[in-house]
Amino acid sequence: MVVILGFHNSNASGPEKPIQKLSYLNKIRGVFSTSSTHRQNSIRLSVLKFLDVTDNIVRLRRLDLYDENPILDIKSYIKYKPEGR
């Protein structure tokens, strides 16, 4: 499953901070190559393992979000398979 969610407690940094210094590496990296909470926007996409559905409850594995993170959309995940393989 693909889950699109919002980081309601995100520290959106805006376009003025696309590069950040990683203190633990003492290196500069682009914000999209880090796990920083200082993102350009507060939307996130996660690919999760679907377990089952019981009543109206969807169970997923590898979910990494906080309580009250709004889920914006859920999509099925279809693994890309190049033609001829």
N, CA and C atoms as a LAMMPS dump frame, in Angstrom:
ITEM: TIMESTEP
0
ITEM: NUMBER OF ATOMS
255
ITEM: BOX BOUNDS ff ff ff
-5.0000000000000000e+02 5.0000000000000000e+02
-5.0000000000000000e+02 5.0000000000000000e+02
-5.0000000000000000e+02 5.0000000000000000e+02
ITEM: ATOMS id mol type element x y z
1 1 1 N 0.84 -1.169 0
2 1 2 C 0 0 0
3 1 3 C 0.891 1.24 0
4 2 1 N 0.414 2.265 -0.655
5 2 2 C 1.075 3.557 -0.624
6 2 3 C 0.196 4.482 0.201
7 3 1 N 0.777 5.098 1.211
8 3 2 C 0.033 6.011 2.07
9 3 3 C 0.622 7.405 1.912
10 4 1 N -0.233 8.357 1.61
11 4 2 C 0.18 9.76 1.527
12 4 3 C -0.347 10.428 2.782
13 5 1 N 0.55 11.038 3.541
14 5 2 C 0.138 11.624 4.812
15 5 3 C 0.774 12.981 5.023
16 6 1 N 0.242 13.697 5.953
17 6 2 C 0.753 15.014 6.283
18 6 3 C 1.526 14.98 7.589
19 7 1 N 2.614 15.728 7.641
20 7 2 C 3.352 15.902 8.887
21 7 3 C 2.778 17.12 9.58
22 8 1 N 1.863 16.916 10.491
23 8 2 C 1.215 18.058 11.131
24 8 3 C 2.148 18.806 12.076
25 9 1 N 3.234 18.173 12.522
26 9 2 C 4.205 18.845 13.392
27 9 3 C 5.512 19.141 12.666
28 10 1 N 5.474 19.149 11.349
29 10 2 C 6.682 19.373 10.559
30 10 3 C 7.188 20.792 10.704
31 11 1 N 8.502 20.918 10.668
32 11 2 C 9.135 22.236 10.654
33 11 3 C 9.438 22.589 9.205
34 12 1 N 8.414 22.934 8.438
35 12 2 C 8.617 23.245 7.021
36 12 3 C 9.624 24.379 6.895
37 13 1 N 10.682 24.123 6.142
38 13 2 C 11.773 25.101 6.079
39 13 3 C 11.608 26.097 4.946
40 14 1 N 10.797 25.792 3.968
41 14 2 C 10.622 26.701 2.842
42 14 3 C 11.783 26.605 1.878
43 15 1 N 11.691 27.288 0.749
44 15 2 C 12.709 27.162 -0.294
45 15 3 C 14.046 27.792 0.063
46 16 1 N 14.104 28.561 1.14
47 16 2 C 15.361 29.221 1.491
48 16 3 C 16.358 28.293 2.17
49 17 1 N 15.96 27.07 2.551
50 17 2 C 16.879 26.146 3.23
51 17 3 C 16.881 24.769 2.564
52 18 1 N 17.202 24.693 1.262
53 18 2 C 17.19 23.372 0.61
54 18 3 C 18.407 22.521 0.95
55 19 1 N 19.421 23.119 1.589
56 19 2 C 20.642 22.399 1.952
57 19 3 C 20.836 22.511 3.462
58 20 1 N 21.189 21.396 4.089
59 20 2 C 21.379 21.392 5.534
60 20 3 C 22.693 20.722 5.883
61 21 1 N 23.284 21.134 6.988
62 21 2 C 24.52 20.515 7.469
63 21 3 C 24.16 19.421 8.467
64 22 1 N 24.647 18.22 8.207
65 22 2 C 24.398 17.095 9.097
66 22 3 C 25.484 17.079 10.163
67 23 1 N 25.099 17.33 11.394
68 23 2 C 26.089 17.435 12.471
69 23 3 C 26.812 16.118 12.727
70 24 1 N 26.129 14.99 12.565
71 24 2 C 26.759 13.71 12.856
72 24 3 C 27.746 13.284 11.762
73 25 1 N 27.636 13.857 10.544
74 25 2 C 28.589 13.561 9.477
75 25 3 C 29.535 14.729 9.199
76 26 1 N 29.178 15.885 9.716
77 26 2 C 29.911 17.121 9.444
78 26 3 C 29.992 17.374 7.936
79 27 1 N 28.863 17.109 7.252
80 27 2 C 28.775 17.295 5.805
81 27 3 C 27.491 18.046 5.461
82 28 1 N 27.491 18.652 4.3
83 28 2 C 26.305 19.352 3.809
84 28 3 C 25.58 18.435 2.827
85 29 1 N 24.266 18.354 2.968
86 29 2 C 23.433 17.509 2.114
87 29 3 C 22.167 18.272 1.731
88 30 1 N 21.581 17.87 0.604
89 30 2 C 20.273 18.401 0.223
90 30 3 C 19.204 17.838 1.14
91 31 1 N 18.195 18.613 1.452
92 31 2 C 17.176 18.22 2.425
93 31 3 C 16.457 16.927 2.027
94 32 1 N 16.327 16.658 0.721
95 32 2 C 15.608 15.455 0.305
96 32 3 C 16.433 14.182 0.45
97 33 1 N 17.726 14.298 0.712
98 33 2 C 18.555 13.109 0.918
99 33 3 C 18.784 12.838 2.4
100 34 1 N 18.032 13.504 3.256
101 34 2 C 18.169 13.316 4.702
102 34 3 C 16.831 12.898 5.296
103 35 1 N 16.857 12.523 6.556
104 35 2 C 15.614 12.216 7.272
105 35 3 C 15.213 13.378 8.166
106 36 1 N 15.653 14.543 7.81
107 36 2 C 15.377 15.744 8.588
108 36 3 C 13.884 16.052 8.647
109 37 1 N 13.439 16.616 9.759
110 37 2 C 12.047 17.073 9.853
111 37 3 C 11.874 18.442 9.213
112 38 1 N 12.963 19.078 8.825
113 38 2 C 12.903 20.378 8.152
114 38 3 C 12.77 20.117 6.653
115 39 1 N 11.547 20.024 6.176
116 39 2 C 11.266 19.686 4.788
117 39 3 C 10.711 20.889 4.044
118 40 1 N 10.692 20.799 2.732
119 40 2 C 10.147 21.878 1.909
120 40 3 C 8.626 21.947 2.025
121 41 1 N 7.984 20.844 2.311
122 41 2 C 6.549 20.835 2.55
123 41 3 C 6.255 19.767 3.599
124 42 1 N 5.024 19.667 3.986
125 42 2 C 4.693 18.741 5.072
126 42 3 C 3.935 17.504 4.574
127 43 1 N 4.174 17.105 3.33
128 43 2 C 3.526 15.912 2.782
129 43 3 C 4.558 14.795 2.66
130 44 1 N 4.139 13.587 3.005
131 44 2 C 5.029 12.436 2.961
132 44 3 C 4.351 11.272 2.265
133 45 1 N 5.135 10.442 1.602
134 45 2 C 4.633 9.248 0.943
135 45 3 C 5.383 8.056 1.518
136 46 1 N 4.666 7.026 1.947
137 46 2 C 5.298 5.824 2.491
138 46 3 C 4.727 4.594 1.801
139 47 1 N 5.594 3.621 1.493
140 47 2 C 5.156 2.344 0.946
141 47 3 C 5.156 1.348 2.099
142 48 1 N 3.987 0.766 2.366
143 48 2 C 3.803 -0.099 3.53
144 48 3 C 3.324 -1.477 3.101
145 49 1 N 3.53 -2.464 3.952
146 49 2 C 3.047 -3.814 3.676
147 49 3 C 1.618 -3.962 4.189
148 50 1 N 0.719 -4.363 3.297
149 50 2 C -0.677 -4.594 3.653
150 50 3 C -0.794 -5.946 4.342
151 51 1 N -1.465 -5.975 5.509
152 51 2 C -1.663 -7.229 6.236
153 51 3 C -3.078 -7.764 6.043
154 52 1 N -4.079 -6.989 6.439
155 52 2 C -5.468 -7.419 6.251
156 52 3 C -6.435 -6.284 6.567
157 53 1 N -7.721 -6.561 6.313
158 53 2 C -8.799 -5.628 6.65
159 53 3 C -9.818 -6.399 7.467
160 54 1 N -10.184 -5.866 8.623
161 54 2 C -11.229 -6.438 9.462
162 54 3 C -12.203 -5.327 9.788
163 55 1 N -13.464 -5.531 9.435
164 55 2 C -14.478 -4.489 9.557
165 55 3 C -13.987 -3.266 8.781
166 56 1 N -13.807 -2.142 9.402
167 56 2 C -13.308 -0.936 8.724
168 56 3 C -11.879 -0.596 9.131
169 57 1 N -11.131 -1.584 9.613
170 57 2 C -9.775 -1.353 10.089
171 57 3 C -8.775 -1.993 9.122
172 58 1 N -7.856 -1.186 8.609
173 58 2 C -6.8 -1.657 7.713
174 58 3 C -5.54 -1.831 8.545
175 59 1 N -4.953 -3.017 8.492
176 59 2 C -3.711 -3.268 9.22
177 59 3 C -2.552 -3.252 8.24
178 60 1 N -1.508 -2.476 8.599
179 60 2 C -0.332 -2.302 7.757
180 60 3 C 0.925 -2.536 8.576
181 61 1 N 2.004 -2.887 7.912
182 61 2 C 3.306 -3.053 8.568
183 61 3 C 4.26 -1.993 8.03
184 62 1 N 5.265 -1.613 8.843
185 62 2 C 6.278 -0.602 8.525
186 62 3 C 5.69 0.811 8.54
187 63 1 N 4.697 1.016 9.366
188 63 2 C 4.08 2.33 9.502
189 63 3 C 4.95 3.192 10.406
190 64 1 N 5.371 4.342 9.932
191 64 2 C 6.25 5.209 10.72
192 64 3 C 5.683 6.624 10.765
193 65 1 N 4.669 6.776 11.579
194 65 2 C 4.07 8.097 11.74
195 65 3 C 3.653 8.281 13.183
196 66 1 N 3.338 9.511 13.529
197 66 2 C 2.943 9.847 14.894
198 66 3 C 1.43 9.854 15.019
199 67 1 N 0.936 9.75 16.259
200 67 2 C -0.493 9.905 16.499
201 67 3 C -0.954 11.23 15.919
202 68 1 N -2.098 11.225 15.324
203 68 2 C -2.753 12.405 14.757
204 68 3 C -2.147 12.891 13.446
205 69 1 N -1.164 12.154 12.853
206 69 2 C -0.74 12.504 11.494
207 69 3 C -1.93 12.272 10.572
208 70 1 N -2.359 13.282 9.823
209 70 2 C -3.51 13.065 8.934
210 70 3 C -3.108 12.199 7.739
211 71 1 N -3.911 11.167 7.449
212 71 2 C -3.709 10.346 6.258
213 71 3 C -4.528 10.983 5.15
214 72 1 N -3.846 11.396 4.074
215 72 2 C -4.491 12.109 2.988
216 72 3 C -5.057 11.168 1.932
217 73 1 N -4.371 10.039 1.707
218 73 2 C -4.838 9.102 0.69
219 73 3 C -4.153 7.763 0.88
220 74 1 N -4.805 6.694 0.425
221 74 2 C -4.247 5.346 0.441
222 74 3 C -4.439 4.774 -0.954
223 75 1 N -3.374 4.224 -1.517
224 75 2 C -3.405 3.654 -2.863
225 75 3 C -2.831 2.247 -2.818
226 76 1 N -3.256 1.415 -3.766
227 76 2 C -2.622 0.105 -3.877
228 76 3 C -1.262 0.285 -4.546
229 77 1 N -0.337 -0.59 -4.232
230 77 2 C 1.024 -0.518 -4.773
231 77 3 C 1.185 -1.657 -5.757
232 78 1 N 1.58 -1.329 -6.966
233 78 2 C 1.846 -2.345 -7.979
234 78 3 C 3.315 -2.227 -8.36
235 79 1 N 4.068 -3.278 -8.091
236 79 2 C 5.502 -3.255 -8.365
237 79 3 C 5.73 -3.152 -9.868
238 80 1 N 6.622 -2.26 -10.261
239 80 2 C 6.944 -2.063 -11.672
240 80 3 C 7.7 -3.263 -12.192
241 81 1 N 7.232 -3.767 -13.328
242 81 2 C 7.91 -4.891 -13.968
243 81 3 C 8.101 -4.517 -15.435
244 82 1 N 9.343 -4.283 -15.841
245 82 2 C 9.584 -3.94 -17.25
246 82 3 C 9.058 -5.014 -18.19
247 83 1 N 8.532 -4.586 -19.306
248 83 2 C 7.988 -5.526 -20.283
249 83 3 C 9.091 -6.429 -20.791
250 84 1 N 8.788 -7.72 -20.929
251 84 2 C 9.769 -8.678 -21.423
252 84 3 C 10.587 -9.339 -20.343
253 85 1 N 10.304 -9.048 -19.104
254 85 2 C 11.063 -9.69 -18.005
255 85 3 C 10.181 -10.62 -17.234
